[in-house]
């Protein structure tokens, strides 16, 4: 690996930085966007059971809010459980937008890496082509400089694609995952509103 970096020269460094950052973001988002962490099963049922037995209290709201992103959405409804259905839904929607914003953290950076990595590879190709043309002297081509130009062009193009392809795949996967979480949270929040206002029993 070090030999490849040495052969390709300085155009490889931005790509290496992008690759390390992409791997770190993919790992962080994979851990943070687990279903059991974002939309844990059984939380809504426990909240409804507590609501029927003890009503909504400040301690209960704080405990639910600290539980998970879904808990933050449900806690917003519990804070306004004695208000009208419209106010309760509005508070849930406002908190829901903030929760989605948090879930989408770092995705813009990952998407940017996916978009610019091929461009960085293309930039390296151009640098390599410049070296290739520079190797052509009046006495013929300089073999060492010609080889260096070809190395830069090939290695940077290849590495740019190697970074861009998985980054794009994971970016799209995380986007879809968040969309699924949002739908799930909306359904559970609507159920809480209906139960709180006596429109369903749970």
Kinemage of the C-alpha trace (Angstrom):
@kinemage 1
@onewidth
@group {chain A} dominant
@subgroup {mainchain}
@vectorlist {calphas} color= white
{ca unk a 1} P 0.000 0.000 0.000
{ca unk a 2} L 2.791 2.405 0.888
{ca unk a 3} L 4.492 1.574 -2.418
{ca unk a 4} L 1.298 2.500 -4.287
{ca unk a 5} L 1.029 5.793 -2.410
{ca unk a 6} L 4.670 6.504 -3.111
{ca unk a 7} L 4.199 5.721 -6.806
{ca unk a 8} L 1.077 7.831 -7.183
{ca unk a 9} L 2.409 10.809 -5.249
{ca unk a 10} L 0.578 13.673 -3.553
{ca unk a 11} L -2.737 13.365 -5.517
{ca unk a 12} L -3.410 10.223 -3.448
{ca unk a 13} L -3.506 12.062 -0.102
{ca unk a 14} L -6.910 13.776 -0.551
{ca unk a 15} L -8.347 10.427 -1.656
{ca unk a 16} L -6.866 8.630 1.352
{ca unk a 17} L -8.320 11.258 3.681
{ca unk a 18} L -11.724 10.886 1.992
{ca unk a 19} L -11.564 7.094 2.304
{ca unk a 20} L -10.755 7.194 6.027
{ca unk a 21} L -13.532 9.713 6.650
{ca unk a 22} L -16.036 7.659 4.627
{ca unk a 23} L -15.228 4.477 6.572
{ca unk a 24} L -15.581 6.320 9.894
{ca unk a 25} L -18.957 7.791 8.880
{ca unk a 26} L -20.261 4.454 7.610
{ca unk a 27} L -19.337 2.733 10.876
{ca unk a 28} L -20.803 5.549 13.006
{ca unk a 29} L -24.095 5.632 11.080
{ca unk a 30} L -24.355 1.825 11.039
{ca unk a 31} L -24.156 1.825 14.835
{ca unk a 32} L -26.429 4.849 15.365
{ca unk a 33} L -29.146 3.816 12.900
{ca unk a 34} L -29.890 0.379 14.313
{ca unk a 35} L -33.635 -0.246 14.544
{ca unk a 36} L -33.357 -1.380 18.159
{ca unk a 37} L -31.777 1.971 18.986
{ca unk a 38} L -34.022 4.280 16.931
{ca unk a 39} L -37.433 2.581 16.988
{ca unk a 40} L -37.234 -0.013 19.783
{ca unk a 41} L -40.039 -2.546 19.845
{ca unk a 42} L -42.442 -2.487 22.776
{ca unk a 43} L -41.860 1.149 23.727
{ca unk a 44} L -45.259 2.398 22.592
{ca unk a 45} L -47.057 -0.442 24.394
{ca unk a 46} L -45.202 0.364 27.624
{ca unk a 47} L -45.984 4.083 27.266
{ca unk a 48} L -49.696 3.391 26.698
{ca unk a 49} L -49.803 1.007 29.682
{ca unk a 50} L -48.148 3.624 31.943
{ca unk a 51} L -50.491 6.293 30.618
{ca unk a 52} L -53.559 4.200 31.484
{ca unk a 53} L -52.264 3.237 34.921
{ca unk a 54} L -50.545 6.388 36.186
{ca unk a 55} L -51.281 9.154 33.690
{ca unk a 56} L -48.657 11.466 32.240
{ca unk a 57} L -46.116 12.783 34.728
{ca unk a 58} L -42.958 14.856 34.317
{ca unk a 59} L -40.850 11.885 35.444
{ca unk a 60} L -42.479 9.598 32.894
{ca unk a 61} L -42.058 12.117 30.066
{ca unk a 62} L -38.348 12.601 30.876
{ca unk a 63} L -37.763 8.853 31.033
{ca unk a 64} L -39.470 8.230 27.689
{ca unk a 65} L -37.665 11.165 26.010
{ca unk a 66} L -34.269 9.841 27.094
{ca unk a 67} L -35.034 6.338 25.840
{ca unk a 68} L -34.611 6.717 22.055
{ca unk a 69} L -35.492 8.945 19.077
{ca unk a 70} L -38.950 7.347 19.041
{ca unk a 71} L -39.163 8.122 22.763
{ca unk a 72} L -38.494 11.822 22.038
{ca unk a 73} L -41.413 11.860 19.596
{ca unk a 74} L -43.777 10.098 21.996
{ca unk a 75} L -42.660 12.310 24.894
{ca unk a 76} L -43.639 15.396 22.884
{ca unk a 77} L -47.153 13.991 22.676
{ca unk a 78} L -47.223 13.075 26.355
{ca unk a 79} L -46.322 16.658 27.338
{ca unk a 80} L -49.495 17.815 25.604
{ca unk a 81} L -51.698 14.825 26.349
{ca unk a 82} L -54.268 17.021 28.090
{ca unk a 83} L -54.431 19.449 25.155
{ca unk a 84} L -56.503 19.102 22.007
{ca unk a 85} L -55.719 16.497 19.375
{ca unk a 86} L -54.443 19.227 17.008
{ca unk a 87} L -51.983 20.664 19.539
{ca unk a 88} L -50.784 17.198 20.473
{ca unk a 89} L -50.142 16.314 16.820
{ca unk a 90} L -48.372 19.627 16.159
{ca unk a 91} L -45.987 19.104 19.069
{ca unk a 92} L -45.223 15.584 17.829
{ca unk a 93} L -44.568 16.863 14.286
{ca unk a 94} L -42.225 19.612 15.523
{ca unk a 95} L -40.199 17.160 17.580
{ca unk a 96} L -40.300 14.654 14.732
{ca unk a 97} L -38.609 17.129 12.391
{ca unk a 98} L -35.820 17.658 14.928
{ca unk a 99} L -35.416 13.902 15.382
{ca unk a 100} L -35.165 13.338 11.617
{ca unk a 101} L -32.551 16.096 11.408
{ca unk a 102} L -30.488 14.274 14.038
{ca unk a 103} L -30.885 10.934 12.254
{ca unk a 104} L -29.608 12.495 9.021
{ca unk a 105} L -26.446 13.762 10.716
{ca unk a 106} L -23.276 13.151 8.664
{ca unk a 107} L -25.236 11.874 5.642
{ca unk a 108} L -24.526 15.084 3.731
{ca unk a 109} L -20.809 14.573 4.338
{ca unk a 110} L -20.997 10.945 3.188
{ca unk a 111} L -22.940 11.963 0.082
{ca unk a 112} L -20.387 14.677 -0.657
{ca unk a 113} L -17.537 12.164 -0.418
{ca unk a 114} L -19.400 9.850 -2.795
{ca unk a 115} L -19.809 12.714 -5.277
{ca unk a 116} L -16.331 14.234 -5.155
{ca unk a 117} L -14.221 11.048 -4.999
{ca unk a 118} L -14.449 10.392 -8.763
{ca unk a 119} L -13.621 14.062 -9.335
{ca unk a 120} L -10.542 13.754 -7.120
{ca unk a 121} L -9.612 10.662 -9.110
{ca unk a 122} L -10.084 12.611 -12.338
{ca unk a 123} L -7.905 15.388 -10.958
{ca unk a 124} L -5.201 12.802 -10.262
{ca unk a 125} L -5.573 11.539 -13.812
{ca unk a 126} L -5.010 15.045 -15.146
{ca unk a 127} L -1.909 15.430 -12.951
{ca unk a 128} L -0.663 12.113 -14.298
{ca unk a 129} L -1.292 13.187 -17.890
{ca unk a 130} L 0.650 16.381 -17.265
{ca unk a 131} L 3.580 14.279 -16.044
{ca unk a 132} L 3.296 12.058 -19.122
{ca unk a 133} L 3.441 15.026 -21.474
{ca unk a 134} L 6.259 16.555 -19.438
{ca unk a 135} L 8.271 13.376 -19.904
{ca unk a 136} L 8.413 13.982 -23.652
{ca unk a 137} L 11.683 15.808 -24.255
{ca unk a 138} L 13.731 16.573 -27.318
{ca unk a 139} L 15.722 13.400 -26.722
{ca unk a 140} L 12.615 11.227 -26.339
{ca unk a 141} L 10.551 10.204 -23.362
{ca unk a 142} L 11.920 10.063 -19.846
{ca unk a 143} L 10.960 6.491 -18.765
{ca unk a 144} L 10.882 7.258 -15.038
{ca unk a 145} L 8.665 10.312 -15.420
{ca unk a 146} L 6.463 8.499 -17.937
{ca unk a 147} L 5.962 5.608 -15.504
{ca unk a 148} L 5.206 8.018 -12.673
{ca unk a 149} L 2.564 9.827 -14.762
{ca unk a 150} L 0.877 6.555 -15.686
{ca unk a 151} L 0.915 5.431 -12.032
{ca unk a 152} L -0.698 8.655 -10.837
{ca unk a 153} L -3.387 8.490 -13.530
{ca unk a 154} L -4.329 4.858 -12.908
{ca unk a 155} L -4.066 4.693 -9.124
{ca unk a 156} L -6.000 7.893 -8.436
{ca unk a 157} L -8.780 7.002 -10.881
{ca unk a 158} L -9.104 3.545 -9.379
{ca unk a 159} L -9.059 4.738 -5.783
{ca unk a 160} L -11.608 7.449 -6.548
{ca unk a 161} L -14.043 4.817 -7.841
{ca unk a 162} L -13.292 2.440 -4.957
{ca unk a 163} L -14.276 5.200 -2.500
{ca unk a 164} L -17.267 6.502 -4.452
{ca unk a 165} L -19.062 3.194 -5.083
{ca unk a 166} L -19.459 1.953 -1.466
{ca unk a 167} L -20.039 5.505 -0.205
{ca unk a 168} L -22.947 5.890 -2.621
{ca unk a 169} L -24.357 2.484 -1.701
{ca unk a 170} L -24.272 3.209 2.036
{ca unk a 171} L -25.596 6.763 1.579
{ca unk a 172} L -28.644 5.441 -0.278
{ca unk a 173} L -29.073 2.627 2.262
{ca unk a 174} L -29.034 5.041 5.209
{ca unk a 175} L -31.474 7.390 3.451
{ca unk a 176} L -33.931 4.529 2.914
{ca unk a 177} L -33.449 3.324 6.478
{ca unk a 178} L -34.289 6.770 7.856
{ca unk a 179} L -37.377 6.987 5.632
{ca unk a 180} L -38.565 3.648 7.047
{ca unk a 181} L -37.946 4.867 10.598
{ca unk a 182} L -39.904 8.067 9.948
{ca unk a 183} L -42.933 6.116 8.681
{ca unk a 184} L -42.774 3.794 11.682
{ca unk a 185} L -42.515 6.700 14.150
{ca unk a 186} L -45.419 8.510 12.483
{ca unk a 187} L -47.648 5.443 12.784
{ca unk a 188} L -46.792 4.921 16.431
{ca unk a 189} L -47.253 8.612 17.246
{ca unk a 190} L -50.697 8.618 15.592
{ca unk a 191} L -51.650 5.575 17.640
{ca unk a 192} L -50.598 7.375 20.841
{ca unk a 193} L -52.717 10.406 19.920
{ca unk a 194} L -55.749 8.220 19.222
{ca unk a 195} L -55.355 6.309 22.470
{ca unk a 196} L -54.858 9.513 24.491
{ca unk a 197} L -58.059 10.982 23.069
{ca unk a 198} L -60.109 7.833 23.494
{ca unk a 199} L -60.383 7.039 19.787
{ca unk a 200} L -58.860 3.586 20.302
{ca unk a 201} L -58.022 1.418 23.264
{ca unk a 202} L -54.437 0.548 22.424
